[in-house]
């Protein structure tokens, strides 16, 4: 096996035309470099350079060898750069699961920011329900799961740093469409449509908590349709409710709905395993901390305790 440093010595001598200048480049004595190149020539059985008082020049056989050597050294340097990029999360793959909309909101914004900061990391996205995403996370098929509602740490880390507003779909011309601000009490007697897919069950529970009272039960209809098709089913007495960015639907208006504390919002929780060695995940979490730390402390829940990242 030919040592790589011998190839580098020979390439430097060919580039400079001088053993002395090549030696200076590597901070070694000229005699040392000359002996190492002579040793290389002995190993391969051909003279790489013709030597004279004016310097050195590659022989015909040396030109062919040095051309191949340049390719080998370039490949090794490229491999080293790529390995370093993988080690620090600038290259590689990040597997993210979610069931929120990517049409807008914080999730879209953070993914856009991550792709801009790390364009050489491939994002693999999976859209599925809460249980399926957490199962994939536990089976090491995902690096990170972003789910609606509270986290379920167990052996996982959980982090909630943003929330999505609940949006109500009203047909154009609906009697409430012109109201400056809508409250849950404005929808008494109406039916609420939610998707069967996550986070439909959480939205249904939030509606029930706000609309159920003495002698009154919230009217909630679970629909086995996508979030894009749900608003089409809305009418004068039936309103569709989604979380996050609302789909653009003809003849449908989207409005936030309020309670006594302001606009009703649904938390979005990130979960991952602390033992995950993927550097790309570490870079994503660092970006989350950088993005949200100015507003409030980032609390990571591990199932046994909570730790503050970035200070209070």
C-alpha positions, 0 to 999 in steps of 0.5 A: 500500500502506498501512503497518501503523504507520499502522493502529496509530496510527489504532487507538490513537487510536480506543481512547484517544479522544486523539491525544496519548495515542495518541502517548504509547503509541508514544513519538512527538510528538502532531503527528507522529501527527496528521500521519500519521493525516491522511496516512492519511485522504488516502490512503483518501479518507475522514475517520476521526475527527471532531476537537474540543477534547474529543478525537477520535471515529471517524466512521461511515466510520472505524468500518468502516475501523478494524474491518477494520484491527483484523483486519489488525493482529491477523492480522499479530501472530498471524503474527509470533507463529507465525513466532517459535514456528516459529523457536524450535521451539515449533510445527511438525512433528517426524518421528520413526522407530523400531522399538521399542515405545511401550508403555513404556520410555525412548522412551515417556517422552521422547515424553511429556515432549516433547509436554508441553513442546511441545504445539503441535508435531505429532509424525509417527511412522513405525514401520519397519525399521532400513534403511528408517528410515535411508534415510528419514532420508537422503532427508529424510523423517525428522528423527530415527531411533531404532534398536536397536544401534550407530549407523551415523554416516557423514554422520549424527550418532549418540547412544546414551543409553538401552537396553532390557532383553531380555525372555523370555516364559514361559507361566504354569506354566513350570518356570522361572517361579518362579525368582527370577532367570533366566540364559541358562544356564537355557535350555540345550536350549530354542529361542528365538523372535525376530521377523523384523522389527527388532530381531529379527536383533540379538536373535538375534545376542545370543542366539547369543553367549550360548548358543553354545559348544563343541559347542553351537549356539543354537536360534533360530527366526525368526518372521514375526509381530508382536512382539504375537503372538510370545509366543503361540508360546512353550511349555515348550521354546520361549521368545519374546524381545523388547526393551523394554516387553513386550505384555500377553498372557494367560497369559504371564509376562515376565522379564528374563534375566541374564548375568555382568554383570547384566540383558541390554540392547539399546542404542537409538541416535538418528541425525539429520543435523547440517545439519537446520534443523528447530528442533523437532529442536533442541528435542528434542535439547536435551530429551534432553541435559537429561534424561540429562546428570545421569547421564552425559555425552551423546556425539554421534558424527559419523562422524569424531569424538565430541563431548561435549555438556553436559560430563563 
